[in-house]
Amino acid sequence: MKLRGTTSVYGILGDPVAHSLSPLMQNAAFVASGIDAVYVPFHVPPSELAAAVAGLRSLAVCGVNLTIPHKEAILPLLDEVDEAARQIGAVNTVVNRTGKLSGYNTDAGGFLASLADDLNISARGRRGLLLGAGGACRAAAVALASEGAAQVVIANRNSARAVALAAKYASLFPDTAFIGCGIEVDALRPLLEEADFLVNTSAVGLQGEAFPPWVLQSLAPAAAVLDMVYRRGGTPLVIASRAAGRDVTDGLGMLAGQGELAFTLWTGVAPPRALMKNTLLAECLGK
């Protein structure tokens, strides 16, 4: 990669951001596509987000991704926000069109891509169960309902939060049955038993934490598992699912999928198929 006076600049805003794998896969896509562009990490504390967003305009940064903790806070700072991103309540991709900043959420599409490519699952008519009730859960819930899922269960340690989120999306997507509940065995086990797939949208597993064994054991034998968390060697949920012979995938496919969609929003072209995922796999498995 050669940087010139004509090189377009893209990046990711986060706090922290040094751990991000997005620069690796996005720069690989720019090179493979023959696009004169570079993607860099920007460490932006929450108190500096407004100044950083103003700087995108001033410096003509062509586009950025957002990661923790900026996905929700950036919404009022943008000129326009895509309808799906408003429903999710979070933006992870910004396109700068000659000073007009437009926000999108590609996490939802990346999630659906991982379901299809990694687990061979179509959401239409299926029953999904989501663990967690944060931004990743909202993206998955909107994605599933938009694709015609029959039922979406949101289970969270704070049951009131799960119930409120389910009620919100039930009003937006009347053709999908939304159920909110806590993570207690009596309430959750019957819903696990009828789920076609389980999705961990929470941070559980990032530091090696595990869900209670009965969560995975309550799933039907054919039910698949998608853990949005990636951990070298596998999270406890991924390891246990593999041991039980289930179809299972971690968060790398979703990360690559959302990155591909962001790349297309910025450039108008799709990156080479599977390049981003293969780049991530080479990095994560090669160390």
GUKOLRO-960965 format. One record per residue (C-alpha): residue number from 1; residue in one letter; z, x, y. Coordinates in steps of 0.001 Angstrom, whole numbers. Each point is the difference from the previous one (the first is absolute). Example, Ala and Ser with C-alpha at 12.3 -4.5 7.8 and 13.67 -1.06 7.14 Angstrom:
2
SITE    k  r        z        x        y
SITE    1  A     7800    12300    -4500
SITE    2  S     -660     1370     3440
//
This chain:
287
SITE    k  r        z        x        y
SITE    1  M        0        0        0
SITE    2  K    -1035     1359     3406
SITE    3  L     1534    -1384     3181
SITE    4  R    -2320     -317     2967
SITE    5  G       53    -1522     3447
SITE    6  T    -1674    -3051    -1535
SITE    7  T     2532     -478    -2814
SITE    8  S     1538    -3481      -97
SITE    9  V     3768     -115     -403
SITE   10  Y     1920    -2376    -2271
SITE   11  G     3580      154    -1180
SITE   12  I     3197    -1593    -1207
SITE   13  L     3080     -871     2070
SITE   14  G     3365       53    -1737
SITE   15  D     3602     1198        2
SITE   16  P      160     1914    -2283
SITE   17  V    -3644      822     -635
SITE   18  A      -98     3529    -1447
SITE   19  H       80    -1387    -3562
SITE   20  S    -3100    -2169      467
SITE   21  L    -2901      464    -2421
SITE   22  S    -2404    -1883     2274
SITE   23  P    -1326     3120     1816
SITE   24  L     -951     1526    -3344
SITE   25  M    -2047    -2956    -1224
SITE   26  Q    -1502    -1019     3344
SITE   27  N    -1199     3512      831
SITE   28  A    -1506      307    -3478
SITE   29  A    -1903    -3238      657
SITE   30  F    -1251     1177     3388
SITE   31  V    -1329     3225    -1515
SITE   32  A    -1618    -1739    -2982
SITE   33  S    -1614    -2574     2306
SITE   34  G    -1332     2603     2417
SITE   35  I     1932    -1501     2923
SITE   36  D     1069     2278     2851
SITE   37  A     3631    -1115      149
SITE   38  V     3531     1193     -674
SITE   39  Y     3149    -1896    -1001
SITE   40  V     3392     1378     1065
SITE   41  P     3664    -1054     -224
SITE   42  F     1815     -960     3212
SITE   43  H     3798       11     -116
SITE   44  V      974    -2882     2286
SITE   45  P     3651    -1091      307
SITE   46  P      518    -3735      656
SITE   47  S      964      630     3625
SITE   48  E    -3392     1657      612
SITE   49  L    -2253    -2559    -1692
SITE   50  A    -1151    -1729     3201
SITE   51  A     -879     3354     1584
SITE   52  A    -1822     1080    -3155
SITE   53  V    -2069    -3186      -69
SITE   54  A     -924      474     3657
SITE   55  G     -985     3551     -906
SITE   56  L    -2469    -1271    -2588
SITE   57  R    -1971    -1551     2842
SITE   58  S      338     2959     2364
SITE   59  L     -999     2565    -2617
SITE   60  A    -2694    -2194    -1593
SITE   61  V     1561      286    -3462
SITE   62  C    -2403    -2086    -2063
SITE   63  G     2517    -1564    -2342
SITE   64  V     3358      386    -1677
SITE   65  N     2083    -1178    -2886
SITE   66  L     3612    -1103      439
SITE   67  T     2821      705    -2399
SITE   68  I     3767     -478       98
SITE   69  P     1474    -1074     2397
SITE   70  H    -2901    -1088     2235
SITE   71  K    -1957    -2665    -1908
SITE   72  E     1793    -2934     1637
SITE   73  A      932     1555     3347
SITE   74  I    -3605      776      902
SITE   75  L    -1204    -3619       14
SITE   76  P      812     -836     3655
SITE   77  L    -1528     3307     1136
SITE   78  L    -3487     -841    -1264
SITE   79  D    -2835    -1862     1721
SITE   80  E     -772    -2137    -3046
SITE   81  V     1357     -462    -3516
SITE   82  D    -1913    -1243    -3029
SITE   83  E     1152    -3392    -1323
SITE   84  A     1046     1355    -3400
SITE   85  A     2076     2700     1703
SITE   86  R     1711    -2689     2094
SITE   87  Q      813    -1984    -3135
SITE   88  I     1451     3121    -1589
SITE   89  G     1762      963     3218
SITE   90  A    -1021     3640     -268
SITE   91  V    -2888     2289      969
SITE   92  N     -811     3191    -1875
SITE   93  T    -3440      753     1478
SITE   94  V    -1159      150     3629
SITE   95  V    -3603      318     1162
SITE   96  N     -658     1269     3527
SITE   97  R    -3206    -1582     1327
SITE   98  T     -560     1657     3383
SITE   99  G     3599     -525     1022
SITE  100  K      554    -3375    -1681
SITE  101  L     2513      362    -2812
SITE  102  S     -390    -2380    -2943
SITE  103  G     2570     -246    -2784
SITE  104  Y     -563     -720    -3691
SITE  105  N     1970       63    -3238
SITE  106  T    -1804     1707    -2868
SITE  107  D     3102       87    -2222
SITE  108  A     -878    -3489    -1255
SITE  109  G    -3511     1004    -1013
SITE  110  G     1246     3263    -1495
SITE  111  F     2479    -1939    -2110
SITE  112  L    -2704    -2333    -1327
SITE  113  A    -2257     2977     -713
SITE  114  S     2742     1642    -2062
SITE  115  L      641    -3219    -1907
SITE  116  A    -3696     -228     -864
SITE  117  D     -847     3655     -590
SITE  118  D     3221     1236    -1593
SITE  119  L     1165    -3107    -1880
SITE  120  N    -3183    -2079     -327
SITE  121  I     1767    -2979     1581
SITE  122  S    -1514    -2660     2246
SITE  123  A     2554    -1943     2032
SITE  124  R    -1779    -3348     -228
SITE  125  G     1994    -2493    -2035
SITE  126  R     2612     2592     -957
SITE  127  R     3769      152      505
SITE  128  G     1383     3057     1723
SITE  129  L     3612     1012      545
SITE  130  L      836     2299     2914
SITE  131  L     3225     2005      159
SITE  132  G     1031      600     3619
SITE  133  A     -529    -1903     3231
SITE  134  G    -1165     2601     2527
SITE  135  G    -3356      850     1525
SITE  136  A    -1602     1053    -3290
SITE  137  C     1096    -3285    -1556
SITE  138  R    -1539    -1964     2861
SITE  139  A    -3301     1832     -436
SITE  140  A      -25     -705    -3731
SITE  141  A      979    -3652      466
SITE  142  V    -2759     -672     2530
SITE  143  A    -2518     1865    -2151
SITE  144  L      871    -1986    -3133
SITE  145  A      -29    -3368     1761
SITE  146  S    -3281      791     1760
SITE  147  E    -1547      762    -3389
SITE  148  G     1170    -3289    -1530
SITE  149  A     3108      975    -1963
SITE  150  A     1631    -3012    -1644
SITE  151  Q     3562     1162      659
SITE  152  V     1740     2794     1888
SITE  153  V     3700      653     -534
SITE  154  I     1854     2105     2567
SITE  155  A     3260     1424    -1382
SITE  156  N     2360     1977     2186
SITE  157  R     3626     1090      -37
SITE  158  N      376    -2027     3186
SITE  159  S     -997    -3363    -1450
SITE  160  A        9    -1741     3393
SITE  161  R    -2660     2405     1242
SITE  162  A    -2135     -622    -3073
SITE  163  V      322    -3776      318
SITE  164  A     -899       93     3709
SITE  165  L    -3056     2175     -639
SITE  166  A    -1173    -2238    -2829
SITE  167  A      371    -3072     2219
SITE  168  K    -2033     1643     2760
SITE  169  Y    -2903      816    -2290
SITE  170  A      160    -3340    -1801
SITE  171  S     -871    -1656     3324
SITE  172  L    -2866     2438      648
SITE  173  F    -1435     -126    -3536
SITE  174  P      605    -3493    -1431
SITE  175  D    -2183      643    -3054
SITE  176  T     2374     2691    -1284
SITE  177  A     3500     -825    -1219
SITE  178  F     2508     2324     1690
SITE  179  I     3510      447    -1373
SITE  180  G     2770     2111     1507
SITE  181  C     3116     1108    -1855
SITE  182  G     2568     2737     -423
SITE  183  I       66     2671    -2686
SITE  184  E     2524    -1700    -2244
SITE  185  V     -657     -420    -3677
SITE  186  D      435    -3795     -146
SITE  187  A    -2401     -668     2866
SITE  188  L    -2573     2705     -637
SITE  189  R     -344      208    -3773
SITE  190  P    -1922    -3311     -431
SITE  191  L    -2410     1054     2751
SITE  192  L     -517     3411    -1566
SITE  193  E     -765    -1613    -3341
SITE  194  E    -2929    -1950     1452
SITE  195  A    -1415     2740     2270
SITE  196  D    -3384     1563     -762
SITE  197  F      920     3147     1879
SITE  198  L     2965     1623     1745
SITE  199  V     -287     1956     3246
SITE  200  N     2701     2214     1448
SITE  201  T     -538     -117     3771
SITE  202  S     3408     1505      805
SITE  203  A     1067     3649      276
SITE  204  V     1973     -194    -3258
SITE  205  G    -1076     2930    -2151
SITE  206  L     -908     2400     2797
SITE  207  Q     3190     1987     -608
SITE  208  G      173     -777    -3699
SITE  209  E     1828    -3324      308
SITE  210  A     -662    -2657    -2627
SITE  211  F       39    -3769     -215
SITE  212  P     2329    -1561    -2597
SITE  213  P    -1590      281    -3485
SITE  214  W     -178    -3793     -394
SITE  215  V    -2596     -206     2804
SITE  216  L    -2696     1737    -2022
SITE  217  Q     1249    -1379    -3314
SITE  218  S     -361    -3584     1243
SITE  219  L    -3742      310      608
SITE  220  A    -2443    -1448    -2501
SITE  221  P    -1458     2691    -2310
SITE  222  A    -3433     -209     1654
SITE  223  A     1281      170     3585
SITE  224  A    -1130     3048     1987
SITE  225  V     1973     2036     2551
SITE  226  L    -1010     1522     3340
SITE  227  D     2570     2224     1691
SITE  228  M     -989      669     3630
SITE  229  V     2321     3008      -32
SITE  230  Y    -1469     3339    -1037
SITE  231  R     2295     2665    -1427
SITE  232  R    -1079     3166    -1741
SITE  233  G      568     -523    -3706
SITE  234  G      217    -3755      473
SITE  235  T     2649    -2383     1294
SITE  236  P     2487    -1436    -2504
SITE  237  L    -1966    -3272      107
SITE  238  V    -3287     1740     -812
SITE  239  I     1573     2117    -2739
SITE  240  A     1709    -2986    -1630
SITE  241  S    -3183    -2103      216
SITE  242  R    -2038     2710    -1701
SITE  243  A     2632      339    -2703
SITE  244  A     -235    -3741     -623
SITE  245  G    -3781      230     -349
SITE  246  R     -772    -1974     3147
SITE  247  D    -2971      418     2319
SITE  248  V     1565     1735     3007
SITE  249  T    -1040     1885     3115
SITE  250  D     1766     1657     2911
SITE  251  G     -698      -11     3744
SITE  252  L    -2733     2662      144
SITE  253  G    -2781    -2511     -643
SITE  254  M     1215    -2242     2811
SITE  255  L      321     2968     2367
SITE  256  A    -3577     1012     -739
SITE  257  G    -1243    -3584      256
SITE  258  Q     1502     -628     3419
SITE  259  G    -1324     3372     1154
SITE  260  E    -3535     -871    -1069
SITE  261  L      126    -3245     1956
SITE  262  A     1335     1767     3091
SITE  263  F    -2761     2616     -264
SITE  264  T    -2630    -2745      -45
SITE  265  L     1538    -1761     3005
SITE  266  W     -169     3252     1963
SITE  267  T    -3409     1285    -1055
SITE  268  G    -1972    -3030    -1141
SITE  269  V     -710     1616    -3371
SITE  270  A     1882       98    -3284
SITE  271  P     1293     3350    -1272
SITE  272  P    -1303     1311    -3325
SITE  273  R     1430    -2191    -2758
SITE  274  A     3279     1232    -1511
SITE  275  L      -28     3158     2142
SITE  276  M     3281     -790     1730
SITE  277  K     1806     -898    -3210
SITE  278  N    -1317     3061    -1807
SITE  279  T     1086     2174     2936
SITE  280  L     3503    -1458     -180
SITE  281  L      183      440    -3763
SITE  282  A    -1134     3618      234
SITE  283  E     2644      707     2633
SITE  284  C     2844    -1823    -1724
SITE  285  L     -705     1098    -3555
SITE  286  G    -1075     3508      892
SITE  287  K     3359     1113     1336
//
